[in-house]
Amino acid sequence: MKWISTIKGIGKKAVDTKDGMVILFGVGADKDLADVSVIQKFNTSTPVSSFVFKKGDTVTIDGQTYVANYVGPMVASNMKALGHATFFFKRSLPKAPLANAVYFDSDSKQPLPTFRVDDDIVYEHI
């Protein structure tokens, strides 16, 4: 199954290229959250209410596909309720990973995605 969201805004502090961290929230995020988040809106043809995401599933952003190495137990419920998750690129899985986070395989050859307003994020449950 696939879910598609469209990037509606990018906060000034949303993408931390040094740390490889990106926070995503839905369009209902308040101003403080919007400053540090990529704001996404799920397409009505792929309602977020049925969202499922597990280890091994993929996210495609800016033509780059990333494989989830770890998906926290709160990711699906937070996505459904708030459009929220935290993505970690190029970071090894810690001993105590965040419950609302997705850690992607840290392939040093794969660049971080570029986030642009009106681009899509494609989540695929395999």
N, CA, C and O atoms as a DFTB+ gen file, in Angstrom:
504 C
 N C O
     1  1       0.842      -1.194       0.000
     2  2       0.000       0.000       0.000
     3  2       0.873       1.237       0.000
     4  3       1.977       1.242       0.543
     5  1       0.352       2.295      -0.625
     6  2       1.075       3.560      -0.679
     7  2       0.220       4.678      -0.100
     8  3      -1.003       4.693      -0.241
     9  1       0.894       5.605       0.551
    10  2       0.273       6.842       1.011
    11  2       1.114       7.969       0.461
    12  3       2.344       7.907       0.475
    13  1       0.450       8.993      -0.021
    14  2       1.157      10.129      -0.599
    15  2       0.773      11.390       0.168
    16  3      -0.405      11.689       0.361
    17  1       1.792      12.114       0.595
    18  2       1.551      13.413       1.207
    19  2       2.265      14.461       0.363
    20  3       3.230      14.164      -0.342
    21  1       1.776      15.681       0.449
    22  2       2.377      16.796      -0.273
    23  2       2.962      17.752       0.747
    24  3       2.328      18.062       1.756
    25  1       4.168      18.216       0.481
    26  2       4.829      19.166       1.384
    27  2       4.163      20.523       1.217
    28  3       4.134      21.084       0.122
    29  1       3.628      21.045       2.322
    30  2       2.908      22.318       2.288
    31  2       3.717      23.470       2.878
    32  3       3.395      24.636       2.651
    33  1       4.757      23.150       3.626
    34  2       5.599      24.186       4.221
    35  2       6.873      23.579       4.777
    36  3       6.924      22.398       5.119
    37  1       7.904      24.414       4.860
    38  2       9.183      23.968       5.405
    39  2       9.663      25.049       6.361
    40  3       9.982      26.163       5.946
    41  1       9.711      24.715       7.632
    42  2      10.161      25.665       8.642
    43  2      11.632      26.013       8.488
    44  3      12.402      25.262       7.888
    45  1      12.013      27.162       9.039
    46  2      13.393      27.641       8.933
    47  2      14.393      26.660       9.539
    48  3      15.532      26.566       9.082
    49  1      13.968      25.935      10.561
    50  2      14.858      24.998      11.252
    51  2      14.403      23.550      11.061
    52  3      14.669      22.699      11.909
    53  1      13.729      23.274       9.966
    54  2      13.099      21.964       9.765
    55  2      14.074      20.861       9.381
    56  3      13.909      19.715       9.801
    57  1      15.079      21.190       8.593
    58  2      15.981      20.168       8.080
    59  2      17.363      20.393       8.678
    60  3      18.003      21.413       8.422
    61  1      17.816      19.437       9.472
    62  2      19.135      19.507      10.081
    63  2      20.069      18.605       9.269
    64  3      20.153      17.401       9.513
    65  1      20.768      19.206       8.301
    66  2      21.624      18.404       7.423
    67  2      22.825      17.830       8.164
    68  3      23.316      16.758       7.811
    69  1      23.293      18.519       9.169
    70  2      24.443      18.027       9.949
    71  2      24.065      16.751      10.702
    72  3      24.824      15.782      10.725
    73  1      22.895      16.768      11.309
    74  2      22.440      15.642      12.121
    75  2      21.623      14.627      11.315
    76  3      21.383      13.513      11.779
    77  1      21.197      15.014      10.107
    78  2      20.393      14.114       9.285
    79  2      19.001      13.885       9.850
    80  3      18.425      12.813       9.663
    81  1      18.456      14.882      10.541
    82  2      17.150      14.748      11.186
    83  2      16.130      15.685      10.543
    84  3      16.426      16.842      10.245
    85  1      14.918      15.156      10.335
    86  2      13.817      15.951       9.797
    87  2      12.569      15.610      10.597
    88  3      12.235      14.439      10.778
    89  1      11.883      16.643      11.073
    90  2      10.628      16.463      11.811
    91  2       9.483      16.782      10.858
    92  3       9.494      17.815      10.188
    93  1       8.501      15.898      10.800
    94  2       7.324      16.113       9.952
    95  2       6.092      16.279      10.833
    96  3       5.938      15.596      11.845
    97  1       5.224      17.192      10.435
    98  2       3.933      17.383      11.085
    99  2       2.889      17.663      10.018
   100  3       3.214      18.069       8.903
   101  1       1.637      17.440      10.374
   102  2       0.526      17.756       9.498
   103  2       0.226      19.237       9.495
   104  3       0.833      20.003      10.244
   105  1      -0.711      19.644       8.653
   106  2      -1.042      21.060       8.471
   107  2      -1.613      21.716       9.716
   108  3      -1.700      22.943       9.762
   109  1      -2.000      20.964      10.712
   110  2      -2.546      21.547      11.933
   111  2      -1.501      21.976      12.950
   112  3      -1.854      22.421      14.042
   113  1      -0.230      21.853      12.618
   114  2       0.842      22.192      13.567
   115  2       0.818      23.682      13.895
   116  3       0.579      24.519      13.024
   117  1       1.072      24.000      15.170
   118  2       1.112      25.410      15.557
   119  2       2.402      26.064      15.034
   120  3       3.282      25.382      14.510
   121  1       2.500      27.387      15.181
   122  2       3.609      28.153      14.609
   123  2       4.962      27.678      15.119
   124  3       5.910      27.572      14.340
   125  1       5.068      27.390      16.416
   126  2       6.346      26.947      16.976
   127  2       6.793      25.621      16.358
   128  3       7.966      25.456      16.027
   129  1       5.863      24.681      16.204
   130  2       6.195      23.404      15.565
   131  2       6.494      23.590      14.084
   132  3       7.394      22.948      13.542
   133  1       5.742      24.464      13.433
   134  2       5.941      24.700      11.999
   135  2       7.336      25.257      11.713
   136  3       7.885      25.002      10.642
   137  1       7.911      26.003      12.634
   138  2       9.255      26.555      12.452
   139  2      10.333      25.481      12.394
   140  3      11.388      25.690      11.795
   141  1      10.073      24.334      13.014
   142  2      11.081      23.269      13.074
   143  2      10.633      22.009      12.321
   144  3      11.204      20.934      12.504
   145  1       9.615      22.150      11.481
   146  2       9.036      20.974      10.832
   147  2       8.831      21.159       9.333
   148  3       8.710      22.273       8.823
   149  1       8.798      20.021       8.656
   150  2       8.291      19.960       7.290
   151  2       6.802      19.657       7.440
   152  3       6.431      18.646       8.036
   153  1       5.958      20.519       6.907
   154  2       4.516      20.364       7.040
   155  2       3.989      19.592       5.831
   156  3       4.237      19.958       4.682
   157  1       3.259      18.518       6.118
   158  2       2.746      17.663       5.052
   159  2       1.230      17.517       5.163
   160  3       0.644      17.611       6.241
   161  1       0.629      17.286       4.008
   162  2      -0.809      17.025       3.955
   163  2      -1.015      15.775       3.122
   164  3      -0.586      15.712       1.970
   165  1      -1.674      14.773       3.706
   166  2      -1.928      13.529       2.985
   167  2      -3.033      13.733       1.968
   168  3      -4.029      14.407       2.234
   169  1      -2.842      13.139       0.797
   170  2      -3.824      13.226      -0.277
   171  2      -5.084      12.467       0.132
   172  3      -5.003      11.443       0.810
   173  1      -6.234      12.963      -0.275
   174  2      -7.502      12.315       0.069
   175  2      -7.639      10.954      -0.595
   176  3      -8.379      10.098      -0.109
   177  1      -6.925      10.743      -1.715
   178  2      -6.990       9.438      -2.387
   179  2      -6.228       8.365      -1.598
   180  3      -6.419       7.169      -1.821
   181  1      -5.372       8.799      -0.682
   182  2      -4.628       7.871       0.171
   183  2      -4.773       8.342       1.619
   184  3      -3.834       8.899       2.188
   185  1      -5.940       8.121       2.213
   186  2      -6.199       8.664       3.550
   187  2      -5.238       8.107       4.608
   188  3      -4.971       6.907       4.679
   189  1      -4.737       9.034       5.418
   190  2      -3.777       8.665       6.458
   191  2      -4.415       7.796       7.542
   192  3      -3.702       7.172       8.328
   193  1      -5.729       7.747       7.594
   194  2      -6.416       6.943       8.624
   195  2      -6.092       5.457       8.510
   196  3      -6.276       4.705       9.467
   197  1      -5.608       5.029       7.338
   198  2      -5.257       3.616       7.151
   199  2      -3.739       3.402       7.136
   200  3      -3.263       2.351       6.705
   201  1      -2.990       4.389       7.602
   202  2      -1.525       4.375       7.530
   203  2      -0.913       3.215       8.307
   204  3      -1.256       2.967       9.463
   205  1       0.003       2.512       7.641
   206  2       0.783       1.425       8.238
   207  2       2.216       1.613       7.767
   208  3       2.452       1.862       6.585
   209  1       3.166       1.497       8.670
   210  2       4.568       1.632       8.284
   211  2       5.411       0.782       9.216
   212  3       5.316       0.904      10.437
   213  1       6.238      -0.082       8.635
   214  2       7.038      -1.044       9.405
   215  2       8.482      -1.054       8.910
   216  3       8.801      -0.471       7.874
   217  1       9.339      -1.716       9.659
   218  2      10.726      -1.911       9.247
   219  2      10.732      -2.566       7.863
   220  3       9.983      -3.510       7.612
   221  1      11.592      -2.053       6.963
   222  2      11.663      -2.569       5.600
   223  2      10.797      -1.807       4.614
   224  3      10.980      -1.942       3.404
   225  1       9.843      -0.996       5.114
   226  2       9.021      -0.167       4.240
   227  2       9.862       0.996       3.718
   228  3      10.960       1.248       4.215
   229  1       9.343       1.698       2.718
   230  2      10.135       2.750       2.089
   231  2       9.438       4.100       2.084
   232  3       8.213       4.204       2.156
   233  1      10.278       5.133       1.996
   234  2       9.817       6.502       1.791
   235  2      10.586       7.031       0.594
   236  3      11.805       6.876       0.509
   237  1       9.865       7.661      -0.335
   238  2      10.519       8.276      -1.490
   239  2      10.298       9.779      -1.411
   240  3       9.169      10.263      -1.337
   241  1      11.423      10.504      -1.428
   242  2      11.421      11.965      -1.360
   243  2      12.432      12.456      -2.382
   244  3      13.564      11.973      -2.419
   245  1      12.038      13.403      -3.205
   246  2      12.968      14.004      -4.161
   247  2      13.621      12.948      -5.056
   248  3      14.798      13.062      -5.398
   249  1      12.856      11.921      -5.433
   250  2      13.366      10.888      -6.314
   251  2      14.294       9.872      -5.649
   252  3      14.792       8.962      -6.312
   253  1      14.527      10.022      -4.356
   254  2      15.376       9.102      -3.605
   255  2      14.494       8.208      -2.740
   256  3      13.583       8.693      -2.069
   257  1      14.761       6.911      -2.755
   258  2      13.997       5.985      -1.933
   259  2      14.863       5.521      -0.776
   260  3      16.011       5.117      -0.961
   261  1      14.292       5.585       0.420
   262  2      14.983       5.229       1.656
   263  2      14.249       4.064       2.313
   264  3      13.019       4.038       2.354
   265  1      15.008       3.109       2.821
   266  2      14.447       1.928       3.466
   267  2      14.491       2.112       4.974
   268  3      15.534       2.449       5.535
   269  1      13.346       1.888       5.637
   270  2      13.271       2.037       7.089
   271  2      14.005       0.884       7.778
   272  3      13.711      -0.290       7.554
   273  1      14.956       1.253       8.611
   274  2      15.722       0.293       9.395
   275  2      15.045       0.043      10.747
   276  3      15.201      -1.019      11.349
   277  1      14.296       1.041      11.207
   278  2      13.560       0.957      12.473
   279  2      12.376       1.907      12.386
   280  3      12.506       3.031      11.901
   281  1      11.231       1.456      12.854
   282  2      10.027       2.291      12.915
   283  2       9.499       2.207      14.340
   284  3       9.104       1.138      14.805
   285  1       9.497       3.341      15.023
   286  2       9.047       3.379      16.411
   287  2       7.582       2.990      16.565
   288  3       6.793       3.137      15.631
   289  1       7.222       2.492      17.747
   290  2       5.859       2.017      17.975
   291  2       4.785       3.109      17.922
   292  3       3.599       2.795      17.822
   293  1       5.178       4.375      17.989
   294  2       4.207       5.473      17.953
   295  2       4.057       6.097      16.562
   296  3       3.212       6.971      16.373
   297  1       4.855       5.667      15.596
   298  2       4.855       6.318      14.283
   299  2       3.484       6.262      13.617
   300  3       2.969       7.300      13.202
   301  1       2.881       5.088      13.504
   302  2       1.595       4.971      12.803
   303  2       0.507       5.796      13.488
   304  3      -0.237       6.508      12.814
   305  1       0.401       5.713      14.806
   306  2      -0.648       6.471      15.507
   307  2      -0.393       7.973      15.438
   308  3      -1.339       8.746      15.289
   309  1       0.862       8.401      15.544
   310  2       1.175       9.833      15.437
   311  2       0.922      10.349      14.025
   312  3       0.474      11.482      13.854
   313  1       1.203       9.534      13.014
   314  2       0.930       9.935      11.637
   315  2      -0.569      10.124      11.439
   316  3      -1.008      11.112      10.851
   317  1      -1.349       9.164      11.937
   318  2      -2.809       9.241      11.785
   319  2      -3.384      10.456      12.506
   320  3      -4.264      11.132      11.973
   321  1      -2.898      10.738      13.709
   322  2      -3.460      11.825      14.526
   323  2      -2.906      13.196      14.164
   324  3      -3.648      14.179      14.145
   325  1      -1.591      13.274      13.874
   326  2      -0.935      14.576      13.736
   327  2      -0.121      14.751      12.461
   328  3       0.428      15.825      12.213
   329  1      -0.041      13.692      11.650
   330  2       0.856      13.741      10.495
   331  2       2.305      13.825      10.928
   332  3       3.135      14.387      10.213
   333  1       2.620      13.273      12.091
   334  2       3.930      13.472      12.717
   335  2       4.806      12.228      12.771
   336  3       4.356      11.128      13.093
   337  1       6.065      12.449      12.446
   338  2       7.131      11.473      12.670
   339  2       8.447      12.245      12.593
   340  3       8.504      13.343      12.040
   341  1       9.482      11.665      13.145
   342  2      10.820      12.228      13.022
   343  2      11.641      11.248      12.196
   344  3      11.708      10.059      12.507
   345  1      12.259      11.759      11.146
   346  2      13.090      10.930      10.272
   347  2      14.554      11.152      10.617
   348  3      14.994      12.288      10.797
   349  1      15.306      10.061      10.709
   350  2      16.747      10.126      10.900
   351  2      17.429       9.454       9.716
   352  3      17.268       8.255       9.490
   353  1      18.186      10.233       8.970
   354  2      18.967       9.739       7.843
   355  2      20.429       9.705       8.280
   356  3      20.861      10.546       9.068
   357  1      21.181       8.751       7.778
   358  2      22.632       8.690       8.023
   359  2      22.982       8.646       9.504
   360  3      23.990       9.216       9.922
   361  1      22.177       7.992      10.278
   362  2      22.459       7.866      11.705
   363  2      22.264       6.412      12.102
   364  3      21.263       5.789      11.750
   365  1      23.217       5.886      12.828
   366  2      23.087       4.508      13.310
   367  2      21.949       4.426      14.317
   368  3      21.639       5.391      15.015
   369  1      21.344       3.264      14.373
   370  2      20.248       3.044      15.304
   371  2      20.795       3.057      16.730
   372  3      21.669       2.253      17.055
   373  1      20.294       3.960      17.597
   374  2      20.787       4.013      18.973
   375  2      20.223       2.861      19.809
   376  3      19.303       2.160      19.389
   377  1      20.791       2.689      20.988
   378  2      20.312       1.636      21.895
   379  2      18.882       1.902      22.341
   380  3      18.117       0.967      22.576
   381  1      18.522       3.169      22.457
   382  2      17.160       3.545      22.866
   383  2      16.566       4.475      21.807
   384  3      16.545       5.691      21.997
   385  1      16.080       3.910      20.685
   386  2      15.527       4.757      19.625
   387  2      14.234       5.442      20.067
   388  3      13.515       4.942      20.932
   389  1      13.955       6.584      19.461
   390  2      12.746       7.339      19.788
   391  2      11.501       6.597      19.310
   392  3      11.504       5.990      18.239
   393  1      10.449       6.650      20.103
   394  2       9.208       5.934      19.797
   395  2       8.464       6.526      18.601
   396  3       7.667       5.837      17.963
   397  1       8.722       7.804      18.295
   398  2       8.027       8.459      17.184
   399  2       8.943       8.631      15.972
   400  3       8.682       9.471      15.110
   401  1      10.015       7.837      15.905
   402  2      11.020       8.047      14.864
   403  2      11.108       6.894      13.875
   404  3      10.789       5.743      14.176
   405  1      11.561       7.265      12.670
   406  2      11.920       6.296      11.645
   407  2      13.407       6.517      11.369
   408  3      13.834       7.617      11.018
   409  1      14.173       5.461      11.532
   410  2      15.598       5.496      11.229
   411  2      15.784       4.767       9.903
   412  3      15.340       3.631       9.735
   413  1      16.444       5.435       8.970
   414  2      16.668       4.850       7.657
   415  2      18.069       4.268       7.576
   416  3      18.974       4.701       8.290
   417  1      18.245       3.276       6.695
   418  2      19.574       2.696       6.493
   419  2      20.568       3.820       6.234
   420  3      20.322       4.715       5.425
   421  1      21.673       3.757       6.922
   422  2      22.648       4.851       6.821
   423  2      23.686       4.558       5.733
   424  3      24.844       4.262       6.027
   425  1      23.252       4.644       4.485
   426  2      24.127       4.464       3.340
   427  2      24.820       5.798       3.065
   428  3      24.185       6.763       2.639
   429  1      26.110       5.839       3.308
   430  2      26.832       7.103       3.178
   431  2      26.850       7.639       1.741
   432  3      27.107       8.825       1.532
   433  1      26.583       6.792       0.763
   434  2      26.575       7.230      -0.634
   435  2      25.251       7.879      -1.017
   436  3      25.190       8.623      -1.996
   437  1      24.203       7.612      -0.269
   438  2      22.889       8.172      -0.602
   439  2      22.751       9.546       0.051
   440  3      22.876       9.668       1.269
   441  1      22.495      10.567      -0.744
   442  2      22.381      11.913      -0.174
   443  2      21.083      12.092       0.617
   444  3      20.125      11.337       0.452
   445  1      21.079      13.102       1.472
   446  2      19.838      13.473       2.145
   447  2      18.877      13.990       1.088
   448  3      19.305      14.588       0.100
   449  1      17.586      13.768       1.284
   450  2      16.635      14.300       0.301
   451  2      16.554      15.815       0.391
   452  3      16.861      16.418       1.419
   453  1      16.134      16.404      -0.708
   454  2      15.851      17.832      -0.718
   455  2      14.344      17.976      -0.564
   456  3      13.577      17.386      -1.324
   457  1      13.928      18.752       0.409
   458  2      12.503      18.971       0.653
   459  2      12.098      20.282      -0.015
   460  3      12.723      21.321       0.197
   461  1      11.029      20.216      -0.836
   462  2      10.519      21.403      -1.524
   463  2       9.008      21.459      -1.373
   464  3       8.325      20.437      -1.421
   465  1       8.507      22.656      -1.191
   466  2       7.055      22.847      -1.112
   467  2       6.426      22.348      -2.410
   468  3       6.942      22.604      -3.498
   469  1       5.323      21.642      -2.287
   470  2       4.533      21.037      -3.366
   471  2       5.106      19.722      -3.885
   472  3       4.498      19.100      -4.755
   473  1       6.261      19.278      -3.378
   474  2       6.767      17.946      -3.722
   475  2       6.008      16.908      -2.898
   476  3       5.446      17.218      -1.847
   477  1       6.005      15.688      -3.388
   478  2       5.334      14.596      -2.682
   479  2       6.315      13.786      -1.840
   480  3       7.506      13.700      -2.142
   481  1       5.784      13.210      -0.797
   482  2       6.463      12.185      -0.005
   483  2       5.617      10.933      -0.170
   484  3       4.423      10.930       0.129
   485  1       6.251       9.869      -0.650
   486  2       5.525       8.617      -0.889
   487  2       5.971       7.591       0.144
   488  3       7.140       7.212       0.206
   489  1       5.012       7.152       0.952
   490  2       5.246       6.120       1.958
   491  2       4.729       4.816       1.378
   492  3       3.592       4.754       0.911
   493  1       5.552       3.771       1.401
   494  2       5.100       2.501       0.853
   495  2       5.303       1.386       1.865
   496  3       6.417       1.115       2.312
   497  1       4.172       0.738       2.217
   498  2       4.182      -0.434       3.090
   499  2       4.283      -1.652       2.190
   500  3       3.399      -1.922       1.376
   501  1       5.381      -2.381       2.353
   502  2       5.667      -3.505       1.449
   503  2       5.142      -4.808       2.030
   504  3       5.289      -5.863       1.412
